[in-house]
Amino acid sequence: MKKVCSFILFIAITLSSASAQNESVLGWWQGEWSDPGGHLFSFVLHLKETEAGELEGSFVWRLQKSPREYEQPKLGLEATEFVVGNYNPNTRTLYLRGTGKEDPNLIIDPDVYHLILSKDEHRIEGKTNDHGTNQGKIWGIRPPRV
């Protein structure tokens, strides 16, 4: 019985500490993604924590600019990318990986995101895989609370 109680206490502490380490990045973010080729997307990101203490959420992307003529009619259209990931509070590094999408207008591809949380916890920024180029730039802020 003592081993069972110790195990339950261990699990509770582990889940509690995982929750505490993710707290800084949970919630809503808004910002922009761009690449050197001239694409610009705005986004709203929502991150929540799973029961296992990992991160999951979604980006809602809106195409703002494109250098491609055939994408001009798609400006202003939106798509959703589903992500999973983790956060390291020691390095303030947020890692997200796209796992799927709802994109009837074919404006996005799932990506990989390496972000740094600012010391004041109000800004994230970093790079994305961007089809293997690692040249996608992304930044976000916490939207003002109403």
Residue, then its C-alpha position, 0 to 999 in steps of 0.5 A: m500500500k505504501k508503494v501505491c501511495s508513493f507512486i500516486l504522489f509521484i504522478a501527482i507531483t510530475l503532472s503538477s510540475a509539468s503544468a507549472q512549466n507550461e503555464s508561461v506559454l498557454g493561452w492565446w497568441q497573435g502575430e505574423w509569419s513571413d518568408p524571404g520570398g514575400h509571403l506574409f500570414s497573420f495568425v492566432l494561436h491557441l495552446k493548451e495542455t494535455e493530461a500528459g503535460e504536453l502542449e497541443g493547439s492550433f494556428v488559424w492562419r490568414l494569407q495577407k501577402s503572396p508573390r504568386e499571381y495565382e494566390q492573389p484571389k486567396l488573400g484574406l482566406e484562412a486555414t487551421e493548422f493543428v500542432v503539438g509540442n513542448y516548452n522548456p522553461n530553462t531555455r524559454t524554448l517553445y517547440l511546436r510541430g504541425t500534425g494536420k490541417e483544415d485548409p479547403n483553399l490550399i494556403i498552408d502546409p504544416d510546419v515546425y516551429h522553434l520559438i523563444l519566449s521573451k523574459d517578460e512572457h509577452r512575446i514569442e519569436g523564432k524560425t520555422n522549417d519552411h519546407g527545409t529552408n529554416q527561413g520562415k520567421i515568426w513572431g507573436i504577442r499575447p493579445p490584450r485582455v478585454 
